[in-house]
């Protein structure tokens, strides 16, 4: 996660001392990652439930 954020421009913002923009990017990246993780987890458990209960 950290590597992807740094490659996504976080490091450039930090070098320019644009801390507000860096924080926005980090929050956006964290929220997106959590949403994808949550969706994946729900799909997995939905599949397990469907398999068990037909």
N, C-alpha and C positions, 0 to 999 in steps of 0.2 A: 504494500500500500504506500509506504513512504517513498520507495523508488519511483513508482508511477506518479506520485504527486510532484516529486522533484523534477522528473522528466517533463511533466505537464506545464512547467513554467513557474513553479513555486520558487525555485532557486533564483531565477531571474528577478522576481519581485524582491526577494530578500537582498540581493546584491544592490538593487536600486534603492533600498530602504523604504520600499512601498509596502509597509507592514499591513495596512488596511486591506489592500488588494490581495496580499498573500493570505491573510486570514479568510477572506471571502472565498478564495480558490480552495483552501483547505477544507472549509465547511462544506462547500459544494461537492467536493470529492468524497468526503466522509459520508454525507447524506446519500449520495448516489451509490456508494459501495454498500451501505447498510440496506438500502432498498433492494438491491440486486440479491444480496444475501438472504434477506427475508423472503423474497419471492421464490428463490430456489428452495429454501427450507419448506415453505408451504406447498410447493409443487411436489417435493419428495414425500412429505407426509400424506398428501392427498392421494398420491399413487399407492403408497403402502396401505392406506385405508381401503381404497378401491380394490386392491388385490386381495386383501384379507376378507372383505365383506361383500365382494362381488358387485 
